[in-house]
Amino acid sequence: MRSADTINCSQPTAESLLQALRESVFDKTEVRPVINPRTPTKIHLGFILYAVLDVVIKMYQYDIGVLKDWIIEGLSWDPVECGTDRITLPRKKLWRPDIVINEFDNQAPNTYYLYLYNNGKAEDRLPVHLISSCNLDIYTFPFDIQNCTYTFGSYKHTSKPTLYVVNLLIPSYCLITVDLFSFLLPPQKMDRSAFKMTLILGYTVFLLLMNDLLPVTGDTIPLINVFFSLCLALMVASLLETIVVTNILCGSSDYPPLPNWVKVLFLHYLARLVCLRKKVSDQNSDPQSEHPEKGIKSPLNHDEQELKELRNIHKDVLTIRQQVDKHFSTDQNSEEWIHLGEVIDRFLFTLYVTFLTVSFFTILIFWLYWYSFDKKS
C-alpha cells in the first residue's frame, strides 16, 4: 500500500528533488505503483514513425518510437518548491509496464532514461525496430497511404501456448483424424493406399513449414516433438497395414493355410480383444462320402448288372462331391486369411483411437495446468 503524500523538497533544485524521490519511490519496481492493489493501472500507448528502412515484397522494416505513459499513485510535488515540473530518471529505478510489440526485431538501440512529471505521470519513450507484413496499395503512389497492423500486449500475460495449439496441434489433429476415418473405407472396394500416401505427403510438408516454430535447443526432447513423431509413425504404419490388408484380400486364395500359432494369436486372442468374431458357417460333411459302399445297400430283387451300374454312378457322384469339398476347403482357407486382415485392420484402428484419446487429454491437462499456474503467478 502506498500513501498519497506530496514530496517535499528542501531546495528548488534538481538534486533536492532527486534526493526526495530516492527516499520515496526509487527501487520499488516489484509492485505496481497503486495505493489499492485492486486498482488497475491505465497505460496510454502511442508511437511515432521515424523512418521506413526497407521494403521487400510485402515486408516493411521500420524505426519507430513507442510512447508509454502511466500514473504513479501517491506521487506529486510542487514545481515551485522543487524548481521543476519534470525530471529525467534512470528507467530501472521505477516500475514499468511489460508491454511489448510482437513484431519487435530486437535491433533497436538501448535507452536508459524516462520522464517523471510533478503530477505522478511517468513517460517512457523507446526506439523500436519493427518488421511487419503489409498489403501494398500503390495505386495513388507517391501519395499512397499504407495500413499496417502491430500487436501490443503484455509479455507476462500473453497466452504463448495458443500460438502452438492453433498453428501446430490443431492441424496435426485434423490430418490424423482424417487418416483415422479412412479406416471406414472398405478395403475390398476402395484404394486406401493412395489416399493415405496423400495424407502422409501433406503431413510431411506441414511439419517442414512449421519447423521454425519448434524449439531446437534444450537438454530434453519436447513433448510436442514426440507427439508429431508418433503421429507420423502411426500414419506410416497405417499405410503399411493397408498394403498388407489389400494384398491379403487380393491374393488370399493362393496362400497356404494359416499356421496354428497365427490362428491362436490373431484369430482367437487378438480378435477377441478388438471385438471381432468370425462368422462360423456350418458345413456338415456327408458321412456317406467317406464310405461309399455303406451308402448303397444291396437290393434283394435286382441282378448283379444293375448293382454294378449303380455303384459306378455313385463313384462318379462321389468324385464330383470331393471336388466340391476341395473347393469349399480352399474358400475356408481364404476366409481365414481375410479374417486375419480384418483383425489387423481393426487392431490398428483401435490403436489410433487410443493414441488420439490419450494425447488429447494429456495436452488438455498440460494446457489447463499452465493456465492455472499462470493465473496464480
Summary of the structure (lengths in Angstrom):
residues: 377
radius of gyration: 40.7
end to end distance: 19.4
largest distance: 151.3
contacts: 935
relative contact order: 0.08
helix: 51%
strand: 15%
